[in-house]
Amino acid sequence: MSLNSPSPIVYSRWKAVLISWLIASLVIWVLQPFGISNLKEDKYWIILGSNLTTGIMLCIALYLTPALFPRYHDAARWTLGKQLLKYIEIGLLITVGLWSYFYFVRGWTVIPFFVCLLWVAAIIPFPTIFLLMWNRNLLLARDLHKLETINATLAQRSEAEPSLSRPVDIPLHFKGSTKEELLIDARNLLYIESEGNYIKIVYRRIDDGKMQQKLLRATMKQAVDVVTEAPFVIRCHRAFLVNTQAVAKVEGNLQGYRLRMIDGDTEIPVSRGYTRTVREILS
């Protein structure tokens, strides 16, 4: 997966701070790192101070830095690469905070910054893995809800009167470089698939509604230009144009959608870059 891939965060920041702090605090309490286990006195006060310091650094990372750099932390432009950098930022801030705390409170000059960093690197995966799994489950639940809403809309559309659900007549005139051509009504188009130097046009015949297909020597760009007047025919993949009025159901998950057409057998893939457009027009 590319580092530039969108990586939406759907959990609340305050919950992220609280859960991360509780998990990190529990790990510190159990493992007693940074030489805490060797203390003879004030051990639990040092653990408490370490936990409080960790909480403060988490608040700085998740509240202060986003406030100072709002454009960088824009949720609409948040990517996997930024998320990984955020985890590194959190780890460094916690390391600086704990090392400073130990130095000024206990005078632990024998604990190098690098050793402190290694301990933090060993602790931070615990809350990080939990947050990643939690966020993924929330995304799956959100995605499932959206799919259910879309499919409910499609079901209502299929039950409506054809005259109300079918689009206005729009002639689509496709021309190939070999003088072959095809003229069909936009309502009868199912989808168009790119196959090398050709496009495959799948449609229903006017007289009996049976599926037909036509192979023309043309580019996908030429096909896109032809369907411009039919706003319900959209691009859902670099190799596919689909008539959204001919979609019976939407299936899939976070990895991508698949459009099941009204013939019951055909499935059209939806690229991640077109997911939002498909969702909006089908909702």
N, C-alpha and C positions, 0 to 999 in steps of 0.2 A: 504494500500500500504506500502511495506517495505521501511525503511529508506535507505536501500542499493540499491533501485531501481534506474536505470539510470535516470538522470534529465538533459538532454541537454539544454544549454542556446544558443539561436540562435540570440538574439538581440545584437547589438554592445554595448560595454562598455560605450563609450562616450554618446550614446543615453540614456543608463540606468542612467548615472550620471545626464545628463541634465534634463531628464523627472522627475526623483526622486527629484532633487533640485527644479524644478519649482513647483511640487505638494506640497512639504514640505514647500516651501516659501509661497505659497498661503495660506496654512493652518495656518502658523504662523501669516501671515498678518491678516487673518480673526479672528482667535481665540485669538490672542495676549496672549499666555500662559506665564508661568514663572513669573507672576506678571507684565508683560509689560503693561497690560491694566490699572494698577493703577498709571502709571507714569504720571506726570504733564508736564514734558519737556523731550526733546530728545527722545521721544517715537519712532519716525520713524527712527532715526539713530540707535537706539538699535535694531529695527526690521531688518534693513539693515545689521547690524553687525551679527545678529543671522543667517540670511540667508547665508551670506558669510561663516560663520563658518560651517554651515551645508554642504555647497558645498565642503569646504576643507576636511571635514571628509569623505564625500562620495568618493572623489578622493583618499584619503588614503586607504579606504576600497576596492575600486575596481581597483586601479592601483598599489599602493605601496605594499600592503600585497601580491598580486599575484606575484609581481616581487621578493619579498623576499622569498616567499615559492612557487616556480613554480611547484614542484612535487605535492604538496597538491592540487593546483588549476588546475591540468591537466584536460582539458575538456573531454578527453576520459574516465576519471575515476570519473567524477562529478556525485554525487548522490543526492537524495532528502534530506538525512541527512546532507550532506555538505551544501546544499542550505539553510536549516533551520539555521544551525550554522552561515552561512554568514549573514543572516538577524539579528541574535543576535549580531554578531560582529559589524555590521553597527550601530545598536541601541546603543551599549555601546560606540562606538567611538564618535557618535554624542552627547551622554550624557556628556562624558568627555569634548568634545570641547565646548559645550554650557555652562556647569557649570564653566569651567575655564574662558571662555569669560566674563560671568556675574560677576565672583568673582574679576577678575583683572580690569575690566572696570568700574564696578559699586560698587564693594565691597559688593555684596549682600550675606553677610554671613548668612542672615536669610533664605536663600533658601537651604535646605539640598540637598545633592547629590541624595538621594532617591526620593525626590519630582521631581527633574529634570528628573530622570529616568522614573518616572510615566508619565510625560508629553510626553516624547519622545516615550514611549510605546503606548501612545494614538495617536500620530501623524504618526508614521511609518507604520501602516497598510494601510494608504491611498496610498502612492506610491507602497507599496509591492503588494497590490491586483491588482493595475493597471499593474505592471510589469508581474505578474503571468498570468493575462488574455491575455496580449499582447504576451507574449512568447508562450502561448498555441495556440493562433491564428496563429502565425508564424509557429509553428510546424505542425498545421493542414494543412496550405497552402503548406508547404514543402512536407508533406506526400502525399497530394493529387496530387501534381506535379509528385512525384515519381511513384505513382500508375498509373497515366495517361501514363507516359513513359513506364512502364512495360507492361501495357495493349496494348499500341500501338505496342510494340515489339512482343507480343503474337499474335496480329491480323495479323501482317505481316508474322509471322511464319506459321499461319494457312492457309494463302493464297499461300504460297510457294508450290513448288512441293513436294509431299511426300518423294521422294527419296533424296531430299535435306534437309528436315526438320527432318526426322526420324533418330534415332541413329543407330549405327552399331550393328549388331546382337550380343547379349551377352546372353548366356544361364544362367538362374538362377535356381539352383537346391535346393529346400527347402525340408528339411527332418523333420518329426515329431518323437516324442519319441515312437509312437505306430506303427512304421514302415510305416506310410503313408508318401507320398512324392508328390512333384509337380515340374515338369520341364517346365518352360515357357521361352519365349524370353523376354528380358528386355524391348523391345519396347511395348510389350503387357501388361505390368504391369501398373495398375493405382495407387494403394496404398496398404499399409499394415497397419492394425490396431491391436494394442495389446488388447486382451480381457482376462484378468486374466492370466491363465496358457496357453492360446492359442493365436495364431495370425491368423487374418483373412486376406487372400490374395485375393484382388479383381483385376481381369484381364480381358482381352478381348480374346475371342477364335480366333484362326487363321483363321478358315474357314469362319465364318460369322460375326465376330467382335462383337458378343453379349457378354454382361458382364457376368462373372462367378465369383464365390467366393469359396474359399477353406479354411476350418478351420483345422489348424494343431496344435498339442500340442507341442509348442516350445516357446522360449522366444524372446523378441524383440532384444536382443543382438545377438542371432543366426541369426535373419533376417538381422541385420545390417552387419554381417560377410558375408552373402551370396551376398548382393548387393554391396559389396566393389568394384567390377570390373565395376560397372555401375555408373560413377560419376554424372549422371543426376538424380539418385535416391538418395534423401537426407532425412535426418530426419528434420521434421519441428515442431515436438511436441514430448513429451515423449512417446506418445502412437501412433504416426503415422510416417510412411515412405511414401514419395510421389514421383512419377515419374514426374519430372518437365516438361517433354516433353508432358505430358497428361494434363497440366494445361491450361485452356482456358481463365481464367480471375482472377484477384486478386481484392478482395474487402476488406473493413475494414477501420480502422482509427488508432489513436494513441493507442487505447486499444488492438489492435491486428489485424492481417490479417486473411483472409479466402480465401482459394484457391478453385475456382470453376472448377471442372474437365470437360473434354470434353463431358461427358455424359449429361451435362446440369443440373443435379439434385444434384450431390454430392458436398458437401463443406467440405474441410479439414481445421481444425484450425491450426494457426501458433502461437507458443509460442513467447513471447517477446525475449527470448534468441536466437531464430533461425531466427528472422526477417531479420537481416543483411545478413545472408547466403542466405536466400530465395531471397532477393532483388537482390543480386549480380549475382546469377545464372540465374535469369529470365530476367535480364536487357540485 
